[in-house]
Amino acid sequence: MSIFNRRNATFGWVVWMALKTFARQKARQAVPGRGDYAGLNKGALASIGATALAAFAALVFWRKKSDSPAAGSE
């Protein structure tokens, strides 16, 4: 008895299509649409701000580290 046969392949394809449709519906519900809540939500804005702040801090740290004189160059 084979696991991979036409019946199981068809059943798997039907389940895959149903799950894809369900996932698309859930994704559309999660994204704010037109109206009062249009645009990015607070969590997205906070993560963008935190990423920008971390990038700025890394840049400042890197600049300070590269500006410092070498230990034996006096």
PDB file of N, CA, C, O and CB in Angstrom:
ATOM      1  N   MET A   1       0.847  -1.175   0.000  1.00  0.00           N
ATOM      2  CA  MET A   1       0.000   0.000   0.000  1.00  0.00           C
ATOM      3  C   MET A   1       0.892   1.238   0.000  1.00  0.00           C
ATOM      4  O   MET A   1       1.774   1.367   0.849  1.00  0.00           O
ATOM      5  CB  MET A   1      -0.964  -0.002   1.222  1.00  0.00           C
ATOM      6  N   SER A   2       0.674   2.124  -0.921  1.00  0.00           N
ATOM      7  CA  SER A   2       1.498   3.314  -1.083  1.00  0.00           C
ATOM      8  C   SER A   2       0.864   4.513  -0.383  1.00  0.00           C
ATOM      9  O   SER A   2      -0.354   4.689  -0.406  1.00  0.00           O
ATOM     10  CB  SER A   2       1.710   3.617  -2.569  1.00  0.00           C
ATOM     11  N   ILE A   3       1.699   5.322   0.228  1.00  0.00           N
ATOM     12  CA  ILE A   3       1.200   6.538   0.870  1.00  0.00           C
ATOM     13  C   ILE A   3       0.902   7.595  -0.185  1.00  0.00           C
ATOM     14  O   ILE A   3      -0.072   8.339  -0.070  1.00  0.00           O
ATOM     15  CB  ILE A   3       2.223   7.076   1.901  1.00  0.00           C
ATOM     16  N   PHE A   4       1.742   7.658  -1.210  1.00  0.00           N
ATOM     17  CA  PHE A   4       1.572   8.645  -2.260  1.00  0.00           C
ATOM     18  C   PHE A   4       0.717   8.053  -3.368  1.00  0.00           C
ATOM     19  O   PHE A   4       1.210   7.312  -4.218  1.00  0.00           O
ATOM     20  CB  PHE A   4       2.937   9.111  -2.808  1.00  0.00           C
ATOM     21  N   ASN A   5      -0.548   8.379  -3.351  1.00  0.00           N
ATOM     22  CA  ASN A   5      -1.429   7.932  -4.424  1.00  0.00           C
ATOM     23  C   ASN A   5      -2.328   9.096  -4.835  1.00  0.00           C
ATOM     24  O   ASN A   5      -2.273  10.174  -4.244  1.00  0.00           O
ATOM     25  CB  ASN A   5      -2.278   6.697  -3.979  1.00  0.00           C
ATOM     26  N   ARG A   6      -3.135   8.871  -5.830  1.00  0.00           N
ATOM     27  CA  ARG A   6      -3.945   9.959  -6.387  1.00  0.00           C
ATOM     28  C   ARG A   6      -4.969  10.469  -5.380  1.00  0.00           C
ATOM     29  O   ARG A   6      -5.230  11.671  -5.325  1.00  0.00           O
ATOM     30  CB  ARG A   6      -4.656   9.494  -7.657  1.00  0.00           C
ATOM     31  N   ARG A   7      -5.540   9.595  -4.599  1.00  0.00           N
ATOM     32  CA  ARG A   7      -6.555  10.014  -3.627  1.00  0.00           C
ATOM     33  C   ARG A   7      -5.941  10.923  -2.576  1.00  0.00           C
ATOM     34  O   ARG A   7      -6.501  11.975  -2.267  1.00  0.00           O
ATOM     35  CB  ARG A   7      -7.205   8.791  -2.954  1.00  0.00           C
ATOM     36  N   ASN A   8      -4.795  10.534  -2.023  1.00  0.00           N
ATOM     37  CA  ASN A   8      -4.146  11.357  -1.005  1.00  0.00           C
ATOM     38  C   ASN A   8      -3.614  12.659  -1.604  1.00  0.00           C
ATOM     39  O   ASN A   8      -3.647  13.696  -0.941  1.00  0.00           O
ATOM     40  CB  ASN A   8      -3.005  10.577  -0.339  1.00  0.00           C
ATOM     41  N   ALA A   9      -3.137  12.624  -2.812  1.00  0.00           N
ATOM     42  CA  ALA A   9      -2.659  13.835  -3.467  1.00  0.00           C
ATOM     43  C   ALA A   9      -3.809  14.815  -3.683  1.00  0.00           C
ATOM     44  O   ALA A   9      -3.649  16.014  -3.458  1.00  0.00           O
ATOM     45  CB  ALA A   9      -1.988  13.493  -4.807  1.00  0.00           C
ATOM     46  N   THR A  10      -4.950  14.323  -4.112  1.00  0.00           N
ATOM     47  CA  THR A  10      -6.117  15.178  -4.310  1.00  0.00           C
ATOM     48  C   THR A  10      -6.589  15.750  -2.985  1.00  0.00           C
ATOM     49  O   THR A  10      -6.896  16.939  -2.898  1.00  0.00           O
ATOM     50  CB  THR A  10      -7.250  14.398  -4.985  1.00  0.00           C
ATOM     51  N   PHE A  11      -6.650  14.930  -1.967  1.00  0.00           N
ATOM     52  CA  PHE A  11      -7.064  15.393  -0.642  1.00  0.00           C
ATOM     53  C   PHE A  11      -6.089  16.456  -0.125  1.00  0.00           C
ATOM     54  O   PHE A  11      -6.520  17.468   0.427  1.00  0.00           O
ATOM     55  CB  PHE A  11      -7.146  14.202   0.351  1.00  0.00           C
ATOM     56  N   GLY A  12      -4.818  16.244  -0.292  1.00  0.00           N
ATOM     57  CA  GLY A  12      -3.819  17.218   0.142  1.00  0.00           C
ATOM     58  C   GLY A  12      -3.942  18.530  -0.617  1.00  0.00           C
ATOM     59  O   GLY A  12      -3.796  19.600  -0.026  1.00  0.00           O
ATOM     60  N   TRP A  13      -4.206  18.463  -1.913  1.00  0.00           N
ATOM     61  CA  TRP A  13      -4.363  19.669  -2.709  1.00  0.00           C
ATOM     62  C   TRP A  13      -5.579  20.458  -2.254  1.00  0.00           C
ATOM     63  O   TRP A  13      -5.516  21.683  -2.148  1.00  0.00           O
ATOM     64  CB  TRP A  13      -4.481  19.322  -4.189  1.00  0.00           C
ATOM     65  N   VAL A  14      -6.695  19.769  -1.981  1.00  0.00           N
ATOM     66  CA  VAL A  14      -7.917  20.438  -1.529  1.00  0.00           C
ATOM     67  C   VAL A  14      -7.681  21.101  -0.170  1.00  0.00           C
ATOM     68  O   VAL A  14      -8.096  22.241   0.043  1.00  0.00           O
ATOM     69  CB  VAL A  14      -9.094  19.429  -1.443  1.00  0.00           C
ATOM     70  N   VAL A  15      -7.027  20.407   0.735  1.00  0.00           N
ATOM     71  CA  VAL A  15      -6.732  20.982   2.049  1.00  0.00           C
ATOM     72  C   VAL A  15      -5.809  22.188   1.901  1.00  0.00           C
ATOM     73  O   VAL A  15      -6.018  23.203   2.565  1.00  0.00           O
ATOM     74  CB  VAL A  15      -6.090  19.924   2.978  1.00  0.00           C
ATOM     75  N   TRP A  16      -4.794  22.098   1.046  1.00  0.00           N
ATOM     76  CA  TRP A  16      -3.863  23.204   0.826  1.00  0.00           C
ATOM     77  C   TRP A  16      -4.599  24.431   0.285  1.00  0.00           C
ATOM     78  O   TRP A  16      -4.359  25.544   0.752  1.00  0.00           O
ATOM     79  CB  TRP A  16      -2.745  22.781  -0.148  1.00  0.00           C
ATOM     80  N   MET A  17      -5.485  24.245  -0.685  1.00  0.00           N
ATOM     81  CA  MET A  17      -6.236  25.370  -1.240  1.00  0.00           C
ATOM     82  C   MET A  17      -7.151  25.994  -0.185  1.00  0.00           C
ATOM     83  O   MET A  17      -7.278  27.217  -0.127  1.00  0.00           O
ATOM     84  CB  MET A  17      -7.062  24.914  -2.451  1.00  0.00           C
ATOM     85  N   ALA A  18      -7.780  25.180   0.636  1.00  0.00           N
ATOM     86  CA  ALA A  18      -8.659  25.703   1.682  1.00  0.00           C
ATOM     87  C   ALA A  18      -7.847  26.501   2.712  1.00  0.00           C
ATOM     88  O   ALA A  18      -8.282  27.566   3.150  1.00  0.00           O
ATOM     89  CB  ALA A  18      -9.426  24.545   2.375  1.00  0.00           C
ATOM     90  N   LEU A  19      -6.698  26.002   3.090  1.00  0.00           N
ATOM     91  CA  LEU A  19      -5.864  26.717   4.058  1.00  0.00           C
ATOM     92  C   LEU A  19      -5.329  28.027   3.477  1.00  0.00           C
ATOM     93  O   LEU A  19      -5.226  29.022   4.194  1.00  0.00           O
ATOM     94  CB  LEU A  19      -4.700  25.831   4.508  1.00  0.00           C
ATOM     95  N   LYS A  20      -4.989  28.036   2.195  1.00  0.00           N
ATOM     96  CA  LYS A  20      -4.522  29.268   1.567  1.00  0.00           C
ATOM     97  C   LYS A  20      -5.624  30.322   1.553  1.00  0.00           C
ATOM     98  O   LYS A  20      -5.365  31.496   1.817  1.00  0.00           O
ATOM     99  CB  LYS A  20      -4.037  28.990   0.141  1.00  0.00           C
ATOM    100  N   THR A  21      -6.839  29.911   1.248  1.00  0.00           N
ATOM    101  CA  THR A  21      -7.967  30.833   1.240  1.00  0.00           C
ATOM    102  C   THR A  21      -8.224  31.384   2.639  1.00  0.00           C
ATOM    103  O   THR A  21      -8.452  32.581   2.810  1.00  0.00           O
ATOM    104  CB  THR A  21      -9.223  30.137   0.703  1.00  0.00           C
ATOM    105  N   PHE A  22      -8.184  30.511   3.629  1.00  0.00           N
ATOM    106  CA  PHE A  22      -8.393  30.922   5.015  1.00  0.00           C
ATOM    107  C   PHE A  22      -7.298  31.892   5.460  1.00  0.00           C
ATOM    108  O   PHE A  22      -7.590  32.888   6.123  1.00  0.00           O
ATOM    109  CB  PHE A  22      -8.427  29.693   5.942  1.00  0.00           C
ATOM    110  N   ALA A  23      -6.052  31.615   5.105  1.00  0.00           N
ATOM    111  CA  ALA A  23      -4.943  32.487   5.484  1.00  0.00           C
ATOM    112  C   ALA A  23      -5.069  33.856   4.817  1.00  0.00           C
ATOM    113  O   ALA A  23      -4.780  34.876   5.443  1.00  0.00           O
ATOM    114  CB  ALA A  23      -3.603  31.839   5.112  1.00  0.00           C
ATOM    115  N   ARG A  24      -5.492  33.888   3.570  1.00  0.00           N
ATOM    116  CA  ARG A  24      -5.689  35.168   2.886  1.00  0.00           C
ATOM    117  C   ARG A  24      -6.769  35.994   3.563  1.00  0.00           C
ATOM    118  O   ARG A  24      -6.614  37.205   3.723  1.00  0.00           O
ATOM    119  CB  ARG A  24      -6.052  34.940   1.421  1.00  0.00           C
ATOM    120  N   GLN A  25      -7.859  35.355   3.962  1.00  0.00           N
ATOM    121  CA  GLN A  25      -8.937  36.069   4.643  1.00  0.00           C
ATOM    122  C   GLN A  25      -8.452  36.642   5.971  1.00  0.00           C
ATOM    123  O   GLN A  25      -8.757  37.789   6.300  1.00  0.00           O
ATOM    124  CB  GLN A  25     -10.136  35.139   4.874  1.00  0.00           C
ATOM    125  N   LYS A  26      -7.708  35.859   6.726  1.00  0.00           N
ATOM    126  CA  LYS A  26      -7.195  36.335   8.009  1.00  0.00           C
ATOM    127  C   LYS A  26      -6.207  37.474   7.816  1.00  0.00           C
ATOM    128  O   LYS A  26      -6.187  38.413   8.613  1.00  0.00           O
ATOM    129  CB  LYS A  26      -6.532  35.192   8.776  1.00  0.00           C
ATOM    130  N   ALA A  27      -5.386  37.410   6.771  1.00  0.00           N
ATOM    131  CA  ALA A  27      -4.430  38.482   6.498  1.00  0.00           C
ATOM    132  C   ALA A  27      -5.158  39.767   6.113  1.00  0.00           C
ATOM    133  O   ALA A  27      -4.762  40.853   6.536  1.00  0.00           O
ATOM    134  CB  ALA A  27      -3.457  38.065   5.380  1.00  0.00           C
ATOM    135  N   ARG A  28      -6.204  39.655   5.325  1.00  0.00           N
ATOM    136  CA  ARG A  28      -6.974  40.847   4.959  1.00  0.00           C
ATOM    137  C   ARG A  28      -7.656  41.457   6.165  1.00  0.00           C
ATOM    138  O   ARG A  28      -7.764  42.681   6.246  1.00  0.00           O
ATOM    139  CB  ARG A  28      -8.011  40.508   3.898  1.00  0.00           C
ATOM    140  N   GLN A  29      -8.115  40.659   7.095  1.00  0.00           N
ATOM    141  CA  GLN A  29      -8.748  41.171   8.302  1.00  0.00           C
ATOM    142  C   GLN A  29      -7.737  41.864   9.217  1.00  0.00           C
ATOM    143  O   GLN A  29      -8.092  42.801   9.932  1.00  0.00           O
ATOM    144  CB  GLN A  29      -9.439  40.040   9.051  1.00  0.00           C
ATOM    145  N   ALA A  30      -6.492  41.414   9.200  1.00  0.00           N
ATOM    146  CA  ALA A  30      -5.477  41.967  10.091  1.00  0.00           C
ATOM    147  C   ALA A  30      -4.997  43.328   9.622  1.00  0.00           C
ATOM    148  O   ALA A  30      -4.570  44.139  10.443  1.00  0.00           O
ATOM    149  CB  ALA A  30      -4.301  41.017  10.201  1.00  0.00           C
ATOM    150  N   VAL A  31      -5.055  43.606   8.316  1.00  0.00           N
ATOM    151  CA  VAL A  31      -4.588  44.880   7.783  1.00  0.00           C
ATOM    152  C   VAL A  31      -5.709  45.894   7.899  1.00  0.00           C
ATOM    153  O   VAL A  31      -6.828  45.634   7.455  1.00  0.00           O
ATOM    154  CB  VAL A  31      -4.118  44.738   6.310  1.00  0.00           C
ATOM    155  N   PRO A  32      -5.420  47.072   8.501  1.00  0.00           N
ATOM    156  CA  PRO A  32      -6.475  48.069   8.617  1.00  0.00           C
ATOM    157  C   PRO A  32      -6.862  48.614   7.247  1.00  0.00           C
ATOM    158  O   PRO A  32      -6.010  48.822   6.383  1.00  0.00           O
ATOM    159  CB  PRO A  32      -6.032  49.210   9.533  1.00  0.00           C
ATOM    160  N   GLY A  33      -8.121  48.834   7.070  1.00  0.00           N
ATOM    161  CA  GLY A  33      -8.607  49.313   5.784  1.00  0.00           C
ATOM    162  C   GLY A  33      -8.850  50.805   5.803  1.00  0.00           C
ATOM    163  O   GLY A  33      -8.202  51.529   6.558  1.00  0.00           O
ATOM    164  N   ARG A  34      -9.760  51.268   4.998  1.00  0.00           N
ATOM    165  CA  ARG A  34     -10.105  52.679   4.949  1.00  0.00           C
ATOM    166  C   ARG A  34     -10.934  53.032   6.175  1.00  0.00           C
ATOM    167  O   ARG A  34     -11.635  52.188   6.735  1.00  0.00           O
ATOM    168  CB  ARG A  34     -10.871  53.019   3.647  1.00  0.00           C
ATOM    169  N   GLY A  35     -10.843  54.282   6.577  1.00  0.00           N
ATOM    170  CA  GLY A  35     -11.650  54.723   7.703  1.00  0.00           C
ATOM    171  C   GLY A  35     -10.788  55.255   8.831  1.00  0.00           C
ATOM    172  O   GLY A  35      -9.686  55.756   8.605  1.00  0.00           O
ATOM    173  N   ASP A  36     -11.296  55.143  10.038  1.00  0.00           N
ATOM    174  CA  ASP A  36     -10.632  55.705  11.215  1.00  0.00           C
ATOM    175  C   ASP A  36      -9.296  55.050  11.494  1.00  0.00           C
ATOM    176  O   ASP A  36      -8.381  55.717  11.978  1.00  0.00           O
ATOM    177  CB  ASP A  36     -11.516  55.570  12.422  1.00  0.00           C
ATOM    178  N   TYR A  37      -9.155  53.781  11.207  1.00  0.00           N
ATOM    179  CA  TYR A  37      -7.955  53.038  11.579  1.00  0.00           C
ATOM    180  C   TYR A  37      -7.028  52.781  10.393  1.00  0.00           C
ATOM    181  O   TYR A  37      -6.227  51.846  10.427  1.00  0.00           O
ATOM    182  CB  TYR A  37      -8.343  51.725  12.210  1.00  0.00           C
ATOM    183  N   ALA A  38      -7.128  53.586   9.365  1.00  0.00           N
ATOM    184  CA  ALA A  38      -6.286  53.377   8.193  1.00  0.00           C
ATOM    185  C   ALA A  38      -4.848  53.744   8.512  1.00  0.00           C
ATOM    186  O   ALA A  38      -4.591  54.643   9.312  1.00  0.00           O
ATOM    187  CB  ALA A  38      -6.797  54.198   6.999  1.00  0.00           C
ATOM    188  N   GLY A  39      -3.923  53.052   7.891  1.00  0.00           N
ATOM    189  CA  GLY A  39      -2.511  53.344   8.090  1.00  0.00           C
ATOM    190  C   GLY A  39      -1.861  52.347   9.019  1.00  0.00           C
ATOM    191  O   GLY A  39      -2.422  51.291   9.312  1.00  0.00           O
ATOM    192  N   LEU A  40      -0.674  52.690   9.478  1.00  0.00           N
ATOM    193  CA  LEU A  40       0.073  51.790  10.344  1.00  0.00           C
ATOM    194  C   LEU A  40      -0.471  51.837  11.757  1.00  0.00           C
ATOM    195  O   LEU A  40      -0.905  52.889  12.227  1.00  0.00           O
ATOM    196  CB  LEU A  40       1.556  52.144  10.336  1.00  0.00           C
ATOM    197  N   ASN A  41      -0.450  50.714  12.428  1.00  0.00           N
ATOM    198  CA  ASN A  41      -0.901  50.668  13.804  1.00  0.00           C
ATOM    199  C   ASN A  41       0.243  51.045  14.749  1.00  0.00           C
ATOM    200  O   ASN A  41       1.383  51.198  14.311  1.00  0.00           O
ATOM    201  CB  ASN A  41      -1.450  49.273  14.143  1.00  0.00           C
ATOM    202  N   LYS A  42      -0.052  51.193  16.028  1.00  0.00           N
ATOM    203  CA  LYS A  42       0.942  51.659  16.995  1.00  0.00           C
ATOM    204  C   LYS A  42       2.113  50.699  17.116  1.00  0.00           C
ATOM    205  O   LYS A  42       3.252  51.138  17.277  1.00  0.00           O
ATOM    206  CB  LYS A  42       0.299  51.854  18.353  1.00  0.00           C
ATOM    207  N   GLY A  43       1.860  49.408  17.042  1.00  0.00           N
ATOM    208  CA  GLY A  43       2.941  48.426  17.138  1.00  0.00           C
ATOM    209  C   GLY A  43       3.917  48.550  15.983  1.00  0.00           C
ATOM    210  O   GLY A  43       5.129  48.457  16.175  1.00  0.00           O
ATOM    211  N   ALA A  44       3.391  48.760  14.781  1.00  0.00           N
ATOM    212  CA  ALA A  44       4.262  48.916  13.613  1.00  0.00           C
ATOM    213  C   ALA A  44       5.085  50.193  13.719  1.00  0.00           C
ATOM    214  O   ALA A  44       6.273  50.197  13.396  1.00  0.00           O
ATOM    215  CB  ALA A  44       3.433  48.928  12.317  1.00  0.00           C
ATOM    216  N   LEU A  45       4.465  51.267  14.166  1.00  0.00           N
ATOM    217  CA  LEU A  45       5.202  52.522  14.330  1.00  0.00           C
ATOM    218  C   LEU A  45       6.283  52.388  15.397  1.00  0.00           C
ATOM    219  O   LEU A  45       7.383  52.916  15.232  1.00  0.00           O
ATOM    220  CB  LEU A  45       4.243  53.663  14.695  1.00  0.00           C
ATOM    221  N   ALA A  46       5.984  51.691  16.483  1.00  0.00           N
ATOM    222  CA  ALA A  46       6.972  51.496  17.547  1.00  0.00           C
ATOM    223  C   ALA A  46       8.143  50.661  17.062  1.00  0.00           C
ATOM    224  O   ALA A  46       9.288  50.963  17.398  1.00  0.00           O
ATOM    225  CB  ALA A  46       6.327  50.830  18.761  1.00  0.00           C
ATOM    226  N   SER A  47       7.890  49.629  16.287  1.00  0.00           N
ATOM    227  CA  SER A  47       8.991  48.800  15.798  1.00  0.00           C
ATOM    228  C   SER A  47       9.843  49.557  14.780  1.00  0.00           C
ATOM    229  O   SER A  47      11.062  49.385  14.750  1.00  0.00           O
ATOM    230  CB  SER A  47       8.449  47.510  15.173  1.00  0.00           C
ATOM    231  N   ILE A  48       9.224  50.386  13.954  1.00  0.00           N
ATOM    232  CA  ILE A  48       9.993  51.205  13.006  1.00  0.00           C
ATOM    233  C   ILE A  48      10.864  52.200  13.766  1.00  0.00           C
ATOM    234  O   ILE A  48      12.030  52.400  13.425  1.00  0.00           O
ATOM    235  CB  ILE A  48       9.046  51.955  12.026  1.00  0.00           C
ATOM    236  N   GLY A  49      10.297  52.817  14.790  1.00  0.00           N
ATOM    237  CA  GLY A  49      11.064  53.772  15.599  1.00  0.00           C
ATOM    238  C   GLY A  49      12.213  53.110  16.335  1.00  0.00           C
ATOM    239  O   GLY A  49      13.311  53.663  16.399  1.00  0.00           O
ATOM    240  N   ALA A  50      11.972  51.936  16.888  1.00  0.00           N
ATOM    241  CA  ALA A  50      13.031  51.222  17.607  1.00  0.00           C
ATOM    242  C   ALA A  50      14.149  50.801  16.663  1.00  0.00           C
ATOM    243  O   ALA A  50      15.322  50.854  17.031  1.00  0.00           O
ATOM    244  CB  ALA A  50      12.459  49.994  18.320  1.00  0.00           C
ATOM    245  N   THR A  51      13.801  50.389  15.464  1.00  0.00           N
ATOM    246  CA  THR A  51      14.814  50.010  14.475  1.00  0.00           C
ATOM    247  C   THR A  51      15.647  51.216  14.062  1.00  0.00           C
ATOM    248  O   THR A  51      16.868  51.119  13.942  1.00  0.00           O
ATOM    249  CB  THR A  51      14.153  49.379  13.242  1.00  0.00           C
ATOM    250  N   ALA A  52      14.990  52.348  13.846  1.00  0.00           N
ATOM    251  CA  ALA A  52      15.717  53.558  13.472  1.00  0.00           C
ATOM    252  C   ALA A  52      16.636  54.013  14.605  1.00  0.00           C
ATOM    253  O   ALA A  52      17.768  54.427  14.357  1.00  0.00           O
ATOM    254  CB  ALA A  52      14.735  54.681  13.102  1.00  0.00           C
ATOM    255  N   LEU A  53      16.158  53.938  15.835  1.00  0.00           N
ATOM    256  CA  LEU A  53      16.968  54.331  16.992  1.00  0.00           C
ATOM    257  C   LEU A  53      18.175  53.409  17.148  1.00  0.00           C
ATOM    258  O   LEU A  53      19.276  53.881  17.431  1.00  0.00           O
ATOM    259  CB  LEU A  53      16.119  54.314  18.276  1.00  0.00           C
ATOM    260  N   ALA A  54      17.986  52.124  16.970  1.00  0.00           N
ATOM    261  CA  ALA A  54      19.094  51.170  17.076  1.00  0.00           C
ATOM    262  C   ALA A  54      20.124  51.406  15.973  1.00  0.00           C
ATOM    263  O   ALA A  54      21.327  51.312  16.219  1.00  0.00           O
ATOM    264  CB  ALA A  54      18.568  49.725  17.009  1.00  0.00           C
ATOM    265  N   ALA A  55      19.666  51.707  14.774  1.00  0.00           N
ATOM    266  CA  ALA A  55      20.596  51.986  13.675  1.00  0.00           C
ATOM    267  C   ALA A  55      21.386  53.258  13.953  1.00  0.00           C
ATOM    268  O   ALA A  55      22.589  53.307  13.694  1.00  0.00           O
ATOM    269  CB  ALA A  55      19.838  52.113  12.338  1.00  0.00           C
ATOM    270  N   PHE A  56      20.728  54.287  14.475  1.00  0.00           N
ATOM    271  CA  PHE A  56      21.410  55.534  14.809  1.00  0.00           C
ATOM    272  C   PHE A  56      22.440  55.310  15.916  1.00  0.00           C
ATOM    273  O   PHE A  56      23.554  55.827  15.839  1.00  0.00           O
ATOM    274  CB  PHE A  56      20.392  56.603  15.239  1.00  0.00           C
ATOM    275  N   ALA A  57      22.072  54.537  16.948  1.00  0.00           N
ATOM    276  CA  ALA A  57      22.998  54.252  18.045  1.00  0.00           C
ATOM    277  C   ALA A  57      24.208  53.466  17.543  1.00  0.00           C
ATOM    278  O   ALA A  57      25.333  53.732  17.965  1.00  0.00           O
ATOM    279  CB  ALA A  57      22.285  53.472  19.163  1.00  0.00           C
ATOM    280  N   ALA A  58      23.995  52.519  16.663  1.00  0.00           N
ATOM    281  CA  ALA A  58      25.111  51.745  16.108  1.00  0.00           C
ATOM    282  C   ALA A  58      26.022  52.639  15.281  1.00  0.00           C
ATOM    283  O   ALA A  58      27.243  52.491  15.330  1.00  0.00           O
ATOM    284  CB  ALA A  58      24.591  50.580  15.246  1.00  0.00           C
ATOM    285  N   LEU A  59      25.446  53.561  14.526  1.00  0.00           N
ATOM    286  CA  LEU A  59      26.243  54.479  13.718  1.00  0.00           C
ATOM    287  C   LEU A  59      27.085  55.397  14.602  1.00  0.00           C
ATOM    288  O   LEU A  59      28.263  55.615  14.321  1.00  0.00           O
ATOM    289  CB  LEU A  59      25.336  55.310  12.806  1.00  0.00           C
ATOM    290  N   VAL A  60      26.490  55.935  15.668  1.00  0.00           N
ATOM    291  CA  VAL A  60      27.226  56.807  16.586  1.00  0.00           C
ATOM    292  C   VAL A  60      28.346  56.028  17.259  1.00  0.00           C
ATOM    293  O   VAL A  60      29.466  56.526  17.367  1.00  0.00           O
ATOM    294  CB  VAL A  60      26.279  57.413  17.647  1.00  0.00           C
ATOM    295  N   PHE A  61      28.061  54.822  17.710  1.00  0.00           N
ATOM    296  CA  PHE A  61      29.081  54.002  18.366  1.00  0.00           C
ATOM    297  C   PHE A  61      30.227  53.701  17.401  1.00  0.00           C
ATOM    298  O   PHE A  61      31.395  53.772  17.783  1.00  0.00           O
ATOM    299  CB  PHE A  61      28.464  52.687  18.892  1.00  0.00           C
ATOM    300  N   TRP A  62      29.899  53.369  16.169  1.00  0.00           N
ATOM    301  CA  TRP A  62      30.911  53.048  15.170  1.00  0.00           C
ATOM    302  C   TRP A  62      31.774  54.274  14.865  1.00  0.00           C
ATOM    303  O   TRP A  62      32.993  54.161  14.736  1.00  0.00           O
ATOM    304  CB  TRP A  62      30.249  52.525  13.883  1.00  0.00           C
ATOM    305  N   ARG A  63      31.135  55.455  14.750  1.00  0.00           N
ATOM    306  CA  ARG A  63      31.880  56.677  14.463  1.00  0.00           C
ATOM    307  C   ARG A  63      32.828  57.022  15.612  1.00  0.00           C
ATOM    308  O   ARG A  63      33.979  57.384  15.371  1.00  0.00           O
ATOM    309  CB  ARG A  63      30.915  57.842  14.203  1.00  0.00           C
ATOM    310  N   LYS A  64      32.364  56.916  16.851  1.00  0.00           N
ATOM    311  CA  LYS A  64      33.214  57.220  18.004  1.00  0.00           C
ATOM    312  C   LYS A  64      34.382  56.250  18.085  1.00  0.00           C
ATOM    313  O   LYS A  64      35.500  56.641  18.422  1.00  0.00           O
ATOM    314  CB  LYS A  64      32.398  57.172  19.303  1.00  0.00           C
ATOM    315  N   LYS A  65      34.124  54.993  17.778  1.00  0.00           N
ATOM    316  CA  LYS A  65      35.172  53.984  17.848  1.00  0.00           C
ATOM    317  C   LYS A  65      36.224  54.230  16.762  1.00  0.00           C
ATOM    318  O   LYS A  65      37.415  54.037  17.008  1.00  0.00           O
ATOM    319  CB  LYS A  65      34.570  52.574  17.707  1.00  0.00           C
ATOM    320  N   SER A  66      35.804  54.649  15.574  1.00  0.00           N
ATOM    321  CA  SER A  66      36.763  54.871  14.493  1.00  0.00           C
ATOM    322  C   SER A  66      37.500  56.205  14.658  1.00  0.00           C
ATOM    323  O   SER A  66      38.591  56.369  14.112  1.00  0.00           O
ATOM    324  CB  SER A  66      36.047  54.832  13.140  1.00  0.00           C
ATOM    325  N   ASP A  67      36.923  57.164  15.402  1.00  0.00           N
ATOM    326  CA  ASP A  67      37.568  58.454  15.622  1.00  0.00           C
ATOM    327  C   ASP A  67      38.625  58.397  16.712  1.00  0.00           C
ATOM    328  O   ASP A  67      39.496  59.266  16.758  1.00  0.00           O
ATOM    329  CB  ASP A  67      36.536  59.493  15.974  1.00  0.00           C
ATOM    330  N   SER A  68      38.578  57.413  17.583  1.00  0.00           N
ATOM    331  CA  SER A  68      39.534  57.355  18.682  1.00  0.00           C
ATOM    332  C   SER A  68      40.917  57.023  18.133  1.00  0.00           C
ATOM    333  O   SER A  68      41.037  56.211  17.215  1.00  0.00           O
ATOM    334  CB  SER A  68      39.099  56.310  19.741  1.00  0.00           C
ATOM    335  N   PRO A  69      41.980  57.653  18.692  1.00  0.00           N
ATOM    336  CA  PRO A  69      43.335  57.379  18.193  1.00  0.00           C
ATOM    337  C   PRO A  69      43.789  55.973  18.558  1.00  0.00           C
ATOM    338  O   PRO A  69      43.336  55.396  19.546  1.00  0.00           O
ATOM    339  CB  PRO A  69      44.325  58.403  18.748  1.00  0.00           C
ATOM    340  N   ALA A  70      44.664  55.449  17.769  1.00  0.00           N
ATOM    341  CA  ALA A  70      45.192  54.105  18.022  1.00  0.00           C
ATOM    342  C   ALA A  70      46.078  54.155  19.262  1.00  0.00           C
ATOM    343  O   ALA A  70      46.632  55.207  19.584  1.00  0.00           O
ATOM    344  CB  ALA A  70      45.990  53.565  16.786  1.00  0.00           C
ATOM    345  N   ALA A  71      46.217  53.039  19.953  1.00  0.00           N
ATOM    346  CA  ALA A  71      46.926  52.994  21.233  1.00  0.00           C
ATOM    347  C   ALA A  71      48.412  53.306  21.075  1.00  0.00           C
ATOM    348  O   ALA A  71      48.976  53.965  21.948  1.00  0.00           O
ATOM    349  CB  ALA A  71      46.752  51.625  21.879  1.00  0.00           C
ATOM    350  N   GLY A  72      49.058  52.875  20.028  1.00  0.00           N
ATOM    351  CA  GLY A  72      50.511  53.038  19.894  1.00  0.00           C
ATOM    352  C   GLY A  72      50.905  54.133  18.913  1.00  0.00           C
ATOM    353  O   GLY A  72      52.065  54.171  18.501  1.00  0.00           O
ATOM    354  N   SER A  73      49.995  55.034  18.515  1.00  0.00           N
ATOM    355  CA  SER A  73      50.328  55.998  17.495  1.00  0.00           C
ATOM    356  C   SER A  73      50.786  57.333  18.047  1.00  0.00           C
ATOM    357  O   SER A  73      50.878  58.286  17.274  1.00  0.00           O
ATOM    358  CB  SER A  73      49.166  56.204  16.615  1.00  0.00           C
ATOM    359  N   GLU A  74      51.078  57.466  19.330  1.00  0.00           N
ATOM    360  CA  GLU A  74      51.502  58.754  19.914  1.00  0.00           C
ATOM    361  C   GLU A  74      52.884  58.984  19.596  1.00  0.00           C
ATOM    362  O   GLU A  74      53.445  60.007  19.988  1.00  0.00           O
ATOM    363  CB  GLU A  74      51.313  58.812  21.396  1.00  0.00           C
TER     364      GLU A  74
END
